[in-house]
Amino acid sequence: MADETETRWRRRYTELLQELRIAQTGVQILFAFLLALPFSSAFGETSAFQKTLYIVSFLATAAAAVATIAPVAFHRALFKQGRRLELARFTHLMTTTGLLLMLLAVVVAVLLVTDFVLDLPIALALTGLTLLWLLLLWVLVPFGRSRAGSDSATTE
């Protein structure tokens, strides 16, 4: 029984780490874009509102990067102590936190770019659609499926 529990824990933790790798890549790409943006010649043409959007998106992306990388430090500190359940819970919390921060960063970045290129009402409409799309795919569908029950083929 203990071997079965250990095997299940390792598999779930490995799956969580794979999810983190995907999330980290998205965070890093957006962060790199936002780091370079103020050094572009067009950044001087941004309004105060757009600069505020930039700062919000930049800080949310930085916080998302910290949240998605934090499990590495936590793993280094706890893994050899056998505190695997605590490690898995922390990793889950940081992954969820990182995704929520990334959702905020993406939505605000979309508003920043669309407001720079288009009129504000169109930018707001496109940003609203982006938010709805993200909420659908990152929140409603996954959590709706988890409440619907598990597939018998994948039940452990």
Secondary structure, DSSP 8 states (H G I E B T S, - for coil): -HHHHHHHHHHHHHHHHHHHHHHHHHHHHHHHHHHHGGGSGGGGG--HHHHHHHHHHHHHHHHHHHHHHHHHHHHHHHGGGT-HHHHHHHHHHHHHHHHHHHHHHHHHHHHHHHHHHS-HHHHHHHHHHHHHHHHIIIIIHHHHHHHH---TTT--
